[in-house]
Amino acid sequence: MQPLLIVGTGLAGYNLAREWRKRDPQRPLIMLSRDAGHSYSKPMLSTGFAKAKTAAGLIMAERTAMAEQLQAEIIQAELRAIDVDARQLTLADGRRLAYGDLVLALGADPFRPPLAGDAADAVLSVNDLEDYARLRERLQGRQRVLILGGGLIGCEFANDLLQGGFQVDLVEPAGRLLPALLPAQASAALEQALRAGGVQLHLQAGQLAVAVHHQEGGLRVEFRDGSSLTAEVVIAAIGLRPRIALAQAAGLACARGIKVDRYLQSSAAQVYALGDCAEVEGLLLPYVLPLMAQARALAQTLSAQRTEVQYPAMPVQVKTSVCPVVVAPVAADRPGRWTCEGQGQDLRLLFHDPQGQLQGFVLLGQAAAQAADKAALQKQLPALLPVS
Ligand SMILES: Cc1cc2nc3c(=O)[nH]c(=O)nc-3n(C[C@H](O)[C@H](O)[C@H](O)COP(=O)(O)OP(=O)(O)OC[C@H]3O[C@@H](n4cnc5c(N)ncnc54)[C@H](O)[C@@H]3O)c2cc1C
């Protein structure tokens, strides 16, 4: 029996392996990862300082324990090439692996800004356990952190490092926090909460970092408008790019992510993709709930019960404890209107389309803690990917 081969041991790879193993205890399973292959929950990376967790402390199960639990061979090696005709992978060490079905759960790379300067390489990004360990090491005995980017990850790290006792500056060139997720009024409330907590926000539109230099006692980041900020540690949190290069080289159809249909099948037979690297019918949703829905559906398909993935509405939680946020985002060009209730940072914003249908919402502060309200709103939202 040819094995199921899953590349990637992040939440997507391991969730799929678990779901599938429940249905198929017999077929050989090979997993491949270029990292250590430990099981951990990536969202915990941005609450680690508040919870005083080391990288090792975030590991839920080591690779050997996962191998035993899943009855899998878990190989620590880098995938270099996919031959979809021969159904064979080539690894960086030259080994070849044959597969029956192949699942790509390759994740996404943090976007690296094009920076000049002799310290451009010192800018960190945090997207896995190793990055997190490096960040903790760099912060030893240091105080001042500068975060480039005020999206979900930048805001969560600002909040977390604040809780960890660091002095935090954050720069967002779009002019406000979480610009892709929140309407302006909600951004303003979050900004107020983070400022009150002690984060120095720099929200001048167009303030793009162009260079990073070493200087006495730390780093100096230069911006396009000629201004500069200094810090001891600089973190870039300016977005992720799905890892599509290997799939592209193998001839698989790719857009922003590896293109898959509702069965998570790519343009090649017996090759599937899920998680941050996958674009399902045009939707790229780099969050945990979508990948869990994908894993459940694909596990069934791989056990001879073809099953489409379905996405109900899936609000995103932003783990900014100074002002928690739950958001069901609305595309900026969608016709409709926001209404807002509440005051200060405790806001409930609803977006209705011209037909009166709820299309999105934002709950902030205490409103975000009202689980029953959140559930009721969620139920009213249309599914993101309804039954076809
Ligand atoms: C700091 C942070 C906080 C987050 N918080 C939240 C949150 O609160 N809620 C939420 O829903 N989402 C959150 N997310 C997003 C969520 O964590 C991701 O969507 C999810 O973890 C992605 O899982 P994945 O398995 O697709 O990718 P990854 O976890 O990146 O796994 C990719 C795997 O592929 C392997 N790999 C890649 N290339 C190769 C290769 N060439 N050869 C071999 N192996 C390879 C890697 O080693 C790794 O094992 C957060 C993300 C970050 C970074």
Ligand as a Chemical Component Dictionary entry (heavy atoms), coordinates in Angstrom:
data_LIG
# 
_chem_comp.id                   LIG 
_chem_comp.type                 NON-POLYMER 
_chem_comp.pdbx_formal_charge   0 
_chem_comp.three_letter_code    LIG 
# 
loop_
_chem_comp_atom.comp_id 
_chem_comp_atom.atom_id 
_chem_comp_atom.alt_atom_id 
_chem_comp_atom.type_symbol 
_chem_comp_atom.charge 
_chem_comp_atom.model_Cartn_x 
_chem_comp_atom.model_Cartn_y 
_chem_comp_atom.model_Cartn_z 
_chem_comp_atom.pdbx_ordinal 
LIG C1  C1  C 0 2.135  34.882 16.047 1  
LIG C2  C2  C 0 0.918  34.287 15.413 2  
LIG C3  C3  C 0 -0.292 34.279 16.095 3  
LIG C4  C4  C 0 -1.424 33.740 15.509 4  
LIG N1  N1  N 0 -2.600 33.759 16.199 5  
LIG C5  C5  C 0 -3.702 33.220 15.637 6  
LIG C6  C6  C 0 -4.943 33.185 16.349 7  
LIG O1  O1  O 0 -5.060 33.691 17.464 8  
LIG N2  N2  N 0 -6.018 32.583 15.756 9  
LIG C7  C7  C 0 -5.938 32.033 14.511 10 
LIG O2  O2  O 0 -6.930 31.491 14.021 11 
LIG N3  N3  N 0 -4.774 32.036 13.814 12 
LIG C8  C8  C 0 -3.668 32.611 14.348 13 
LIG N4  N4  N 0 -2.490 32.610 13.648 14 
LIG C9  C9  C 0 -2.443 31.914 12.341 15 
LIG C10 C10 C 0 -2.344 30.393 12.533 16 
LIG O3  O3  O 0 -1.473 30.118 13.589 17 
LIG C11 C11 C 0 -1.883 29.754 11.220 18 
LIG O4  O4  O 0 -2.919 29.943 10.277 19 
LIG C12 C12 C 0 -1.580 28.254 11.324 20 
LIG O5  O5  O 0 -0.819 27.948 12.450 21 
LIG C13 C13 C 0 -0.885 27.784 10.043 22 
LIG O6  O6  O 0 -0.582 26.419 10.146 23 
LIG P1  P1  P 0 0.088  25.642 8.928  24 
LIG O7  O7  O 0 0.248  24.234 9.404  25 
LIG O8  O8  O 0 -0.636 25.918 7.675  26 
LIG O9  O9  O 0 1.541  26.327 8.742  27 
LIG P2  P2  P 0 2.870  26.205 9.636  28 
LIG O10 O10 O 0 2.549  26.106 11.062 29 
LIG O11 O11 O 0 3.741  27.333 9.202  30 
LIG O12 O12 O 0 3.522  24.827 9.199  31 
LIG C14 C14 C 0 4.234  24.679 8.001  32 
LIG C15 C15 C 0 5.037  23.395 8.071  33 
LIG O13 O13 O 0 5.614  23.151 6.800  34 
LIG C16 C16 C 0 6.991  22.796 6.973  35 
LIG N5  N5  N 0 7.693  23.136 5.732  36 
LIG C17 C17 C 0 7.631  24.279 5.028  37 
LIG N6  N6  N 0 8.408  24.187 3.920  38 
LIG C18 C18 C 0 8.964  22.947 3.940  39 
LIG C19 C19 C 0 9.852  22.244 3.080  40 
LIG N7  N7  N 0 10.323 22.781 1.947  41 
LIG N8  N8  N 0 10.226 20.993 3.417  42 
LIG C20 C20 C 0 9.755  20.405 4.557  43 
LIG N9  N9  N 0 8.904  21.029 5.394  44 
LIG C21 C21 C 0 8.515  22.270 5.098  45 
LIG C22 C22 C 0 7.417  23.624 8.176  46 
LIG O14 O14 O 0 8.591  23.104 8.730  47 
LIG C23 C23 C 0 6.193  23.444 9.073  48 
LIG O15 O15 O 0 6.259  22.202 9.729  49 
LIG C24 C24 C 0 -1.339 33.172 14.210 50 
LIG C25 C25 C 0 -0.118 33.168 13.511 51 
LIG C26 C26 C 0 0.998  33.729 14.111 52 
LIG C27 C27 C 0 2.320  33.735 13.360 53 
# 
loop_
_chem_comp_bond.comp_id 
_chem_comp_bond.atom_id_1 
_chem_comp_bond.atom_id_2 
_chem_comp_bond.value_order 
_chem_comp_bond.pdbx_ordinal 
LIG C1  C2  SING 1  
LIG C2  C3  SING 2  
LIG C2  C26 DOUB 3  
LIG C3  C4  DOUB 4  
LIG C4  N1  SING 5  
LIG C4  C24 SING 6  
LIG N1  C5  DOUB 7  
LIG C5  C6  SING 8  
LIG C5  C8  SING 9  
LIG C6  O1  DOUB 10 
LIG C6  N2  SING 11 
LIG N2  C7  SING 12 
LIG C7  O2  DOUB 13 
LIG C7  N3  SING 14 
LIG N3  C8  DOUB 15 
LIG C8  N4  SING 16 
LIG N4  C9  SING 17 
LIG N4  C24 SING 18 
LIG C9  C10 SING 19 
LIG C10 O3  SING 20 
LIG C10 C11 SING 21 
LIG C11 O4  SING 22 
LIG C11 C12 SING 23 
LIG C12 O5  SING 24 
LIG C12 C13 SING 25 
LIG C13 O6  SING 26 
LIG O6  P1  SING 27 
LIG P1  O7  DOUB 28 
LIG P1  O8  SING 29 
LIG P1  O9  SING 30 
LIG O9  P2  SING 31 
LIG P2  O10 DOUB 32 
LIG P2  O11 SING 33 
LIG P2  O12 SING 34 
LIG O12 C14 SING 35 
LIG C14 C15 SING 36 
LIG C15 O13 SING 37 
LIG C15 C23 SING 38 
LIG O13 C16 SING 39 
LIG C16 N5  SING 40 
LIG C16 C22 SING 41 
LIG N5  C17 SING 42 
LIG N5  C21 SING 43 
LIG C17 N6  DOUB 44 
LIG N6  C18 SING 45 
LIG C18 C19 SING 46 
LIG C18 C21 DOUB 47 
LIG C19 N7  SING 48 
LIG C19 N8  DOUB 49 
LIG N8  C20 SING 50 
LIG C20 N9  DOUB 51 
LIG N9  C21 SING 52 
LIG C22 O14 SING 53 
LIG C22 C23 SING 54 
LIG C23 O15 SING 55 
LIG C24 C25 DOUB 56 
LIG C25 C26 SING 57 
LIG C26 C27 SING 58 
# 
